[in-house]
Amino acid sequence: MSDASVPFGAALGKVAVLMGGRSAEREVSLMSGQGVLKALVDSGVDAHAFDPAQRDLMALRQEGFERCFIALHGRFGEDGTVQGALELMGIPYTGSGVMASSMAMDKVMTKRVWLAEGLPTPRYVLVQPAQIDTLCVDDLIRQLGLPMIVKPACEGSSIGVSKVSHAAELPAALRAAAACDSDVLCEACIVGDEVTCPVLGSGAQAHALPMIRIVAPDGNYDYQNKYFTDDTQYLVPCGLPEAEIRAINDLVIQAYRVLGCRGWGRIDVMIDGTTRQPYLLEINTSPGMTGHSLVPMSARAAGISYESLCCQLLADASLDYQGGAR
């Protein structure tokens, strides 16, 4: 890309936009991927849709693809598996590498790393499906209190997530989460402001985009309210005090770096309404790029168009092991 005479799109070569896949987030991934594909094509990039659920990944190498924009969400796309395959083929890809993707996909592992680094995250209990029928509900409530958040450990887009306000609701919430994953994360519910913090870049160059405050109907930011209604308010600028914004941005960048993330990501944070203590919830290393998605919204507030964002992410595509196997 050093030759200024070569058009930007041509310099990126033949690009696959990976979308769809086999996770529970397939529908959202297809929406993200189609948006990214159009943005890249409109920017002069030789970009093509590629659904790993319908085609063998080895076709990427056989057909001469030179970069991949990963618009997959969830398992087999955001969890290090596709990243590992691309490493073996020597095809640079957007977003975090194998280890960071794998850790970030697992909410429990993410919490363990953050806690080991002294970063704040809500108290939690890990429950396995075999424990659900014998679990003492009262013990769990004593540890975490009510309300409580119950979610699959390795899903995204709020799939299988429940907010439990009464003890009688807990068994059904545990079963709903267990239907999505082998591990269930029960987490103390932080009552207060919900914000999300997009991050671009890697290492010392990682920086936060404008923070978004999320105001969902009845505080319920679920799958439906994320993608298919216009009832949720997204406030950017977020309206929080500047000192609080700076402190949360510093926390988010630290959380991103300790996991070894690169390229881009988005970290969700809850702020205790009484103490104003921020708590890290989870990180997305392949965030949504739909019409309702938050990274493009934050980027617009920073003066970065959807098309420019897609091109910037693609230009930053890389490998963990730059030697590759091509």
Protein Blocks (a to p, Z undefined) as FASTA:
>chain_A
ZZmkbcfklmnopadddehijbfklmmmmmmmmmmmmmmmmnopacddddfklpcfklmm
mnopabdcdfbehehklnommmmmmmmnopacehjdfklmmmmmmmmlmmmmmmmnopac
dddddddfklmmmpcfklmmmmnopadddddfkbghhioiacdfbfklmmmmmmmmmmmp
mbdcdddddeddddddddedehjlpccddddddddehhiacfklmmmcckbccdddehia
fklmmmmmmmmmmmmmmnopghiacddddddfklopacdfbdcfbdcfbfkbmklmmmmm
nopafklmmmmmmmmgccfblnlpZZ
